Amino acid sequence: MVSNKKLDVIYSALTTPFHEDESLNVEALRKLVQFELENGVEGFYCCGSSGEGLLLSLDERKKVLETVLEEVDGSVPVISHIGTVATKDVIELAEHALHAGADAVSMIPPYYYNFSMNEIIQYYLDVVNAVNEIPVIVYNIPQFTGVSFNKNNAGRLLENDHVIGIKHTSTDLFGLERMKHDFPDKIYFNGFDEIFLSGLCAGANAAIGTTVNLYPKTFRRLKDLFEADRLEEAQKVQTLINHRVEEMVNVGIFSAVKYIFKKIGIDCGECRRPFAKLNEEQKTKLNQLIEEGFDIE
């Protein structure tokens, strides 16, 4: 098992580059990973929401992970999001992640069929039991899945040694604090960039974020200020992050990240359909955001 300490960092929820025909752009992915490493990203979370993981085939998800691992070459931790509906597919991706060399896997709960909580818990346990050599992170994102994890239901998983933490993409900071209180040795990954400071105050000790792709030094700066108990300064950095997040969310945050990368020299293409293309008004707003500059030191 990989140590928890190694995974306790700030991750880019890595975007997935495509060609114009929506095929995977491996060369752009390599360039993207190197760019982010050079700019201070501490880890990569592959094929999550930002990476359009649920719009990728299983083979494409495997290829993304393999490519990222090759480029990283052990320099930073890599987590593979493997969640989907069918348990057998999740187990297949978990086995691949293990043998490819990922540091951990993460998964959303199974969706669409309104599975019972017992079925959802068993879904996770089936993966843990089938591939128990790799750490598992529960992905809590109720706005997309309709399932909200808390200390009671998630506790049934967190008490398992192979489940090392929660990716908490939720505004329920009370729930986060209660999980941290009852399971203090687990890792709590803040998922909403706009409440990173609040998440830290509630007990998060790591982050996985969409805008970390573009602004890793800013997130690291905020965490450093928080740990130094310089909260007033940290709040100013959070405000800077929130301005950027707000502008990108208003046009579609996943598309916005890809557009900005293209403007600065890494063509990641567009999001796969059914995501809509950005219009000229939206691009103009993003151009204004680009002109404001990037990371703070």
Order of alpha helices (4+ residues) and beta strands (2+ residues): alpha-beta-alpha-beta-alpha-beta-alpha-beta-alpha-beta-alpha-alpha-beta-alpha-beta-alpha-beta-alpha-alpha-alpha-alpha
